[in-house]
């Protein structure tokens, strides 16, 4: 028997997680596009990072992307293990790919609850 569980995350998480990844991508690959002066002290800090530690930003960006992909694959495995249907498995995969641990944490809580009930 398949389960049709899916719990959407708060939309504010999309702004925080994906906005952060977008800013990191801009800093890593197109630092000239960032309007540093609008961010105050944070802008000065990120401008210093972009100018003096560019390779660190690129490394952090690729680590973040790798972790989001890894967490999305974990979500697929958890969905398969607890018999969530295909449609909702795809939803969990996409949400976890975009949000990372925020989404994976919700799925892991549900999996633990389901194991306790069995």
Rosetta silent file (secondary structure, phi, psi, omega in degrees, C-alpha in Angstrom):
SEQUENCE: XXXXXXXXXXXXXXXXXXXXXXXXXXXXXXXXXXXXXXXXXXXXXXXXXXXXXXXXXXXXXXXXXXXXXXXXXXXXXXXXXXXXXXXXXXXXXXXXXXXXXXXXXXXXXXXXXXXXXX
SCORE:     score description
SCORE:     0.000 S_00000001
   1 L     0.000  132.905 -179.805    0.000    0.000    0.000 S_00000001
   2 L   -95.859  153.662  179.949    1.357    3.405   -0.937 S_00000001
   3 E  -104.844  145.753 -179.930    1.173    6.527    1.145 S_00000001
   4 L  -115.038   39.928 -177.330    0.297    9.904   -0.353 S_00000001
   5 L   -80.241  130.999  168.976    1.944   12.137    2.256 S_00000001
   6 L  -152.178  133.373  178.474    3.406   15.498    1.279 S_00000001
   7 L  -124.727  113.653 -179.488    3.860   18.551    3.466 S_00000001
   8 L   -72.205  144.871  178.051    4.750   21.797    1.740 S_00000001
   9 L   -82.615  160.495  175.925    7.277   24.051    3.422 S_00000001
  10 L   -59.868  133.293 -179.172    6.609   27.649    4.361 S_00000001
  11 H   -59.004  -23.237  178.288    7.159   29.861    1.281 S_00000001
  12 H   -64.489  -27.730  176.755    9.529   32.067    3.286 S_00000001
  13 H   -64.476  -34.617  178.247   12.008   29.183    3.265 S_00000001
  14 H   -64.122  -40.557  178.983   12.144   29.410   -0.533 S_00000001
  15 H   -63.897  -45.492 -177.450   13.079   33.078   -0.304 S_00000001
  16 H   -68.263  -52.492 -175.134   15.794   32.398    2.273 S_00000001
  17 H   -70.431  -52.779 -176.606   17.322   29.228    0.781 S_00000001
  18 H   -73.094  -32.860  174.545   17.024   29.938   -2.914 S_00000001
  19 H   -64.872  -39.299  176.884   17.752   33.632   -2.449 S_00000001
  20 H   -65.252  -42.734  177.250   20.912   32.702   -0.571 S_00000001
  21 H   -64.739  -38.334  178.220   21.982   30.282   -3.285 S_00000001
  22 H   -64.435  -44.913  178.645   21.269   32.905   -5.936 S_00000001
  23 H   -63.158  -40.775  178.223   23.329   35.513   -4.090 S_00000001
  24 H   -63.310  -40.447  178.048   26.147   33.008   -3.648 S_00000001
  25 H   -63.845  -42.373  178.474   26.042   32.181   -7.372 S_00000001
  26 H   -63.887  -43.475  178.914   26.191   35.867   -8.289 S_00000001
  27 H   -64.359  -36.474 -176.167   29.102   36.425   -5.901 S_00000001
  28 H   -77.931  -38.485 -171.111   30.941   33.374   -7.211 S_00000001
  29 H  -113.411  -26.218 -179.772   30.413   33.795  -10.952 S_00000001
  30 L  -136.099   60.096 -174.807   29.264   37.375  -11.650 S_00000001
  31 H   -62.563  -22.176  179.464   30.576   39.537   -8.778 S_00000001
  32 H   -71.012  -14.967  179.868   30.392   42.694  -10.912 S_00000001
  33 H   -86.003  -13.929 -174.561   26.562   42.431  -10.926 S_00000001
  34 L   -78.513  125.967  177.235   26.185   42.641   -7.134 S_00000001
  35 L   -84.083   78.652 -173.334   25.094   46.083   -5.826 S_00000001
  36 H   -57.829  -35.324 -174.413   27.327   45.968   -2.732 S_00000001
  37 H   -64.598  -21.500 -179.959   26.564   49.534   -1.620 S_00000001
  38 H   -80.971  -10.171 -175.753   22.923   48.645   -0.881 S_00000001
  39 H  -103.444    5.032  176.492   23.880   46.012    1.686 S_00000001
  40 H    62.829 -132.027 -179.086   25.856   48.220    4.106 S_00000001
  41 H   -63.363  -38.975  178.433   28.396   46.366    6.224 S_00000001
  42 H   -62.379  -37.165  177.277   27.270   43.037    4.773 S_00000001
  43 H   -65.340  -39.779  177.004   27.921   44.438    1.297 S_00000001
  44 H   -64.012  -42.050  179.548   31.442   45.480    2.259 S_00000001
  45 H   -62.977  -47.250 -178.440   32.080   42.020    3.677 S_00000001
  46 H   -69.189  -31.905  176.149   30.780   40.222    0.585 S_00000001
  47 H   -65.418  -40.556  176.662   32.693   42.575   -1.721 S_00000001
  48 H   -61.982  -43.375  177.542   35.872   41.711    0.187 S_00000001
  49 H   -61.444  -46.234 -177.641   35.079   38.006   -0.197 S_00000001
  50 H   -64.647  -36.537 -177.262   34.379   38.377   -3.912 S_00000001
  51 H   -82.110  -37.022 -171.760   37.549   40.366   -4.547 S_00000001
  52 H  -107.797  -18.321 -176.104   40.009   38.554   -2.275 S_00000001
  53 L  -134.830   46.735 -175.227   38.613   35.049   -1.782 S_00000001
  54 H   -58.392  -44.335 -177.629   36.888   34.257   -5.071 S_00000001
  55 H   -65.018  -30.847  176.110   37.890   30.588   -5.138 S_00000001
  56 H   -64.585  -42.828  178.297   36.440   30.106   -1.651 S_00000001
  57 H   -63.607  -41.542  178.051   33.060   31.398   -2.856 S_00000001
  58 H   -63.729  -42.940  178.739   33.125   29.095   -5.874 S_00000001
  59 H   -62.022  -46.643  179.322   34.029   26.150   -3.623 S_00000001
  60 H   -62.143  -40.320  178.790   31.226   26.976   -1.156 S_00000001
  61 H   -59.538  -49.529 -177.379   28.746   27.305   -4.035 S_00000001
  62 H   -68.710  -32.599  174.862   29.564   23.861   -5.458 S_00000001
  63 H   -64.446  -44.134  179.081   29.507   22.278   -1.984 S_00000001
  64 H   -61.472  -43.713  178.424   26.044   23.786   -1.387 S_00000001
  65 H   -63.029  -45.860  178.483   24.779   22.482   -4.744 S_00000001
  66 H   -58.720  -44.412 -179.438   26.245   19.035   -4.051 S_00000001
  67 H   -64.341  -39.650  178.107   24.614   18.934   -0.601 S_00000001
  68 H   -64.561  -40.526  177.369   21.205   19.895   -1.996 S_00000001
  69 H   -65.452  -43.846  178.889   21.466   17.139   -4.624 S_00000001
  70 H   -60.824  -44.203  178.905   22.607   14.632   -1.989 S_00000001
  71 H   -65.238  -36.395  177.888   19.708   15.577    0.312 S_00000001
  72 H   -66.050  -38.362  176.572   17.239   15.252   -2.581 S_00000001
  73 H   -66.845  -38.566  174.687   18.553   11.741   -3.314 S_00000001
  74 H   -60.950  -40.114  177.717   18.165   10.905    0.380 S_00000001
  75 H   -60.948  -40.492  176.299   14.564   12.127    0.151 S_00000001
  76 H   -59.636  -45.285 -178.597   13.991    9.718   -2.761 S_00000001
  77 H   -65.288  -40.769  178.929   15.364    6.825   -0.721 S_00000001
  78 H   -65.222  -43.657  178.746   13.266    7.708    2.331 S_00000001
  79 H   -60.036  -41.542  178.869   10.120    7.998    0.187 S_00000001
  80 H   -65.386  -40.662 -177.521   10.810    4.586   -1.343 S_00000001
  81 H   -65.938  -36.997 -178.490   11.455    3.066    2.082 S_00000001
  82 L  -100.352   12.017  171.736    8.186    4.335    3.577 S_00000001
  83 L    62.198   48.639  173.077    6.198    3.648    0.366 S_00000001
  84 E   -84.859  139.366 -175.840    5.185    7.171   -0.641 S_00000001
  85 L   -63.617  166.383 -171.949    3.545    7.277   -4.079 S_00000001
  86 H   -62.027  -44.041 -178.353    5.381    8.484   -7.187 S_00000001
  87 H   -60.930  -47.626 -178.871    3.735   11.909   -7.455 S_00000001
  88 H   -73.844  -27.378  172.882    4.504   12.861   -3.886 S_00000001
  89 H   -62.807  -42.326  176.934    7.994   11.366   -4.130 S_00000001
  90 H   -63.196  -38.767  177.714    8.645   13.777   -7.006 S_00000001
  91 H   -63.420  -45.111  178.114    7.289   16.618   -4.883 S_00000001
  92 H   -62.309  -40.811  179.698    9.578   15.685   -1.992 S_00000001
  93 H   -60.888  -50.171 -177.714   12.530   15.425   -4.368 S_00000001
  94 H   -65.646  -42.791 -179.899   11.949   18.866   -5.899 S_00000001
  95 H   -64.236  -41.074  179.539   11.214   20.546   -2.577 S_00000001
  96 H   -70.779  -34.472  176.129   14.327   19.022   -0.994 S_00000001
  97 H   -62.100  -38.542 -178.745   16.428   19.957   -4.013 S_00000001
  98 H   -81.966  -35.143 -173.135   15.342   23.585   -3.586 S_00000001
  99 H  -108.164  -19.429 -179.850   15.294   23.805    0.221 S_00000001
 100 L    74.338 -132.672 -171.220   17.725   21.174    1.430 S_00000001
 101 H   -66.250  -24.176  177.458   17.502   20.111    5.057 S_00000001
 102 H   -55.766  -47.277  179.737   14.392   22.195    5.758 S_00000001
 103 H   -75.784  -44.164 -178.786   12.385   19.799    3.593 S_00000001
 104 H   -61.020  -35.425  177.684   14.378   16.683    4.421 S_00000001
 105 H   -61.421  -42.093  177.704   13.798   17.315    8.129 S_00000001
 106 H   -62.901  -42.920 -179.813   10.015   17.265    7.631 S_00000001
 107 H   -66.400  -41.207  179.375   10.244   14.016    5.681 S_00000001
 108 H   -65.111  -37.759  176.320   12.515   12.408    8.270 S_00000001
 109 H   -62.085  -43.610  178.893   10.094   13.375   11.067 S_00000001
 110 H   -64.666  -41.057  179.470    7.242   11.742    9.169 S_00000001
 111 H   -63.468  -41.260  178.636    9.319    8.613    8.506 S_00000001
 112 H   -65.574  -41.254  178.150   10.207    8.318   12.203 S_00000001
 113 H   -62.824  -41.749 -179.886    6.555    8.784   13.184 S_00000001
 114 H   -66.689  -38.347  177.431    5.489    6.126   10.670 S_00000001
 115 H   -64.983  -39.103  178.742    8.127    3.675   11.980 S_00000001
 116 H   -65.027  -34.139 -179.240    6.887    4.185   15.561 S_00000001
 117 H   -73.718  -24.543 -177.302    3.321    3.437   14.450 S_00000001
 118 L   -76.294    0.000    0.000    4.327    0.177   12.750 S_00000001
